[in-house]
Amino acid sequence: MSGSTRVVFEDENKCGKCTRSICCTYTTQSVKAPRSRDDFDHLLWQLAHDGMQAYKDEDGWFLLINNTCRFLLPKGGCGIYDTRPEVCRDYSNDYCEYDEPAETNFEHFFDSYETLLKYCRKRFKNWDKRFGK
């Protein structure tokens, strides 16, 4: 490696012990809480795309975008550690997936289009009626 590109794991913190680098394999985006059938239909459309999931926790509703950071090295280090974005520098691992899977605290978790569709059909008894079913 050259220049400011180096692998950094500090043994005294969890990042140095984490072998899966989970926090570098997705991003999340806060979304307005879906309430209406149209809101859920829009969320379904989003989950129809590869790598998309959704969840609700105590902080609200989020899209979970499964897309690994392009600078994550094969053994889990950061390929741009010295010049990484501020959001990475500010990240606190006081409580992270190393401690417990995040989904443990989700109120709702939709890992696929199908799981959200099942929820929509239960929440809106006449969900499929608009399709003549």
Buried (B, 14 or more C-beta within 10 A) or exposed (E): EEEEBBEEBEEEEBBEEBEEBBBBEBBBEEBEEBEEBEBBBEBBEBBEEEEBBBBBBEEEBBBBBEEEBEBBBEEBBBBBBEEBEEEBEEBEEEEBBBEEEBEEEBEEBBBEBEBBBEBBEEEBEEBEEEEEE
